[in-house]
Amino acid sequence: MARAHFIGIDLTSSPKRPSACVGLDEKLRLVFYELLSSDGDILGAIESHRPGIVAIDAPLGLPKGLCCLEESCSCQAQLPGKGRICERELSRRGIPCYYTTKKSIIKNMVYRAIGLKREIAARGCQVIEVYPYATKVALFGKPIPRKSTPEGISFLRERLAQLMPQLTPYLPQLNHDLCDALIAAYTAYLYAHGEAEVVGDVEEGAICLPIVGSVPFP
């Protein structure tokens, strides 16, 4: 079996809705793509492919001072402002995102992502947090059509074909979730090659995204 050095995961909040997972090798060749339901399925894929880096599209940490996201808990964020430093920095750059707060609508996803990060790291893999929309903005510029629309998926497949021509035969088979997982895996590749920046404070979870201009886009 070919080894997937970089795995991207477009994580969902619950195993009831499968998470998109894509693996790339060191030459950006597609090793696998799957929709996986349970955490056990995701961990099984990681154990099978032994990646160097796993990139997860979900918050991998809580704002400093918070032990949880439960409104009934007395824990409080240490720093002023809403969410994590990385999220505030993205907003400053004009990139909207979900803030990690006690009122978050993706609370279950955050808990799931933090648990998976711990399990994946225990298997010897580096885990990074990514945000595919931010990667798209860095690589392709604005505007980015909504990925759930026919225009959006066509836009994404066309850009990915230009970015990684060797993947062109597979792209028609990838829905927007799998394309986002592919973007996550590609961000991991850029990170490994020094072409990504880490935005935020690693203690509370920082987001990796391409350095604008580091990848000349056709």
C-alpha positions in Angstrom: 0.0 0.0 0.0 1.3 3.5 -0.9 1.9 5.7 2.1 -0.1 8.9 2.5 2.4 11.3 4.0 -0.3 14.0 4.3 -3.8 13.4 5.4 -6.6 16.0 5.4 -9.8 15.6 7.4 -12.9 17.7 6.9 -14.3 16.8 10.3 -18.0 16.7 11.2 -19.6 17.2 14.6 -20.9 13.6 14.8 -20.2 10.2 13.4 -23.8 10.3 12.1 -22.5 12.4 9.2 -19.3 11.0 7.6 -16.1 13.0 7.6 -14.2 13.4 4.4 -10.6 12.2 4.5 -8.0 12.5 1.7 -4.4 11.3 1.7 -1.5 12.6 -0.5 2.0 11.3 -0.9 5.2 13.4 -0.9 4.8 14.1 -4.6 1.2 15.2 -4.2 -0.2 12.0 -5.7 -3.6 10.9 -4.5 -3.3 7.9 -2.2 -6.9 7.6 -1.0 -10.1 9.4 -0.4 -12.9 8.2 1.8 -15.9 9.2 3.8 -15.4 7.8 7.3 -18.0 7.8 10.1 -16.6 6.9 13.4 -13.4 8.1 15.2 -12.3 4.5 15.1 -12.6 4.5 11.3 -10.5 7.7 11.0 -7.9 6.3 13.4 -7.8 3.1 11.4 -7.0 5.0 8.2 -4.3 6.8 10.0 -2.8 3.6 11.3 -2.9 2.1 7.9 -1.3 5.0 6.0 1.2 6.2 8.7 1.2 9.9 7.7 3.7 12.4 8.8 1.2 15.2 9.2 -2.6 15.1 9.7 -4.4 18.3 9.0 -7.8 18.7 10.6 -10.4 21.3 9.6 -11.7 22.1 13.1 -10.6 24.0 16.2 -8.0 21.9 18.1 -7.9 23.9 21.2 -9.8 26.2 23.6 -9.1 29.9 24.4 -6.7 30.3 27.2 -8.5 30.0 30.6 -11.3 27.8 29.3 -11.4 24.1 30.4 -14.6 23.5 28.4 -17.3 25.2 26.3 -20.1 24.7 28.8 -22.0 27.8 29.8 -22.7 26.2 33.2 -19.0 26.1 34.0 -17.3 28.9 35.8 -14.1 28.9 33.6 -13.4 32.2 31.8 -11.2 33.2 28.9 -8.1 34.9 30.1 -7.7 37.3 27.2 -10.1 40.0 26.1 -11.9 39.6 22.9 -14.1 36.8 21.5 -12.6 33.4 20.6 -9.0 32.4 20.0 -6.2 34.7 18.9 -6.0 32.9 15.5 -9.7 33.5 14.9 -9.4 37.2 15.7 -6.4 37.4 13.4 -8.3 35.8 10.5 -11.2 38.2 11.0 -8.7 41.1 10.9 -7.5 39.8 7.6 -11.1 39.8 6.3 -11.5 36.0 6.5 -14.7 35.1 8.4 -14.7 32.0 10.7 -16.5 30.5 13.6 -15.3 31.7 17.0 -14.5 29.2 19.7 -16.7 30.4 22.6 -19.2 29.0 25.0 -21.9 30.0 22.6 -20.3 28.2 19.7 -22.7 26.3 17.3 -19.8 23.8 16.6 -19.2 22.8 20.2 -19.5 19.1 19.5 -17.1 19.4 16.6 -14.5 21.1 18.8 -14.7 18.4 21.5 -14.4 15.7 18.8 -11.5 17.4 17.2 -9.5 17.8 20.4 -10.1 14.2 21.3 -9.0 13.0 17.8 -5.9 15.2 18.0 -4.9 13.5 21.2 -5.4 10.1 19.8 -3.6 10.8 16.5 -0.6 12.4 18.2 -0.4 9.3 20.4 0.2 7.4 17.2 3.2 9.4 16.4 1.7 11.8 13.8 2.0 15.6 13.9 -1.4 17.2 13.9 -2.1 20.7 12.6 -5.2 22.8 12.5 -6.3 24.1 9.1 -9.1 26.2 7.7 -9.7 25.3 4.0 -11.5 28.6 3.3 -8.5 30.6 4.5 -6.2 28.4 2.4 -8.4 29.1 -0.7 -8.2 32.8 -0.1 -4.4 32.7 0.4 -4.0 30.6 -2.8 -6.7 31.9 -5.1 -7.7 35.3 -3.8 -11.3 36.5 -3.5 -14.1 36.1 -4.2 -14.5 32.4 -3.4 -17.9 31.0 -4.5 -19.9 29.1 -1.9 -18.6 25.5 -2.1 -22.1 24.0 -1.8 -23.2 25.5 -5.1 -22.6 24.1 -8.6 -20.5 27.3 -9.3 -18.5 26.7 -6.1 -17.6 23.1 -6.7 -16.7 23.8 -10.4 -14.5 26.7 -9.2 -12.7 24.5 -6.7 -12.2 21.6 -9.0 -10.7 23.9 -11.7 -8.3 25.5 -9.2 -7.3 22.2 -7.8 -6.6 20.9 -11.3 -4.3 23.9 -11.9 -2.6 23.5 -8.6 -2.2 19.7 -8.8 -2.6 18.6 -12.5 -1.9 14.9 -11.6 -5.2 14.8 -9.6 -7.3 16.0 -12.6 -8.8 12.5 -13.3 -10.0 12.1 -9.8 -11.5 15.6 -9.1 -15.0 14.9 -10.7 -15.4 12.2 -8.1 -14.8 14.5 -5.2 -17.7 16.4 -3.6 -17.1 19.7 -1.8 -16.3 18.0 1.5 -13.7 15.8 -0.1 -12.3 18.8 -1.9 -11.9 20.6 1.4 -10.2 17.5 2.8 -7.8 17.7 -0.2 -7.2 21.3 0.5 -6.4 20.4 4.1 -3.9 17.7 3.0 -2.3 20.2 0.6 -1.9 22.7 3.4 -0.1 20.1 5.4 2.2 19.6 2.4 3.0 23.3 2.3 3.5 23.4 6.0 6.1 20.5 5.7 7.9 22.5 3.0 8.1 25.8 4.9 5.4 27.5 2.7 2.8 27.9 5.4 2.5 30.3 8.4 1.1 29.5 11.8 -1.4 32.1 12.9 -2.3 32.4 16.5 -1.0 31.0 19.8 -0.1 27.3 19.7 -1.1 26.9 23.3 -4.8 27.4 22.4 -4.6 26.1 18.9 -3.2 28.0 15.9 -4.2 27.7 12.3 -1.8 26.9 9.5 -2.4 28.5 6.1 -0.3 29.2 3.0 2.0 32.2 3.0 0.4 34.5 0.4 2.6 34.4 -2.7 4.6 31.4 -1.7 2.8 29.3 -4.2 2.6 31.0 -7.6 -0.9 30.2 -8.8 -1.3 29.7 -12.6 
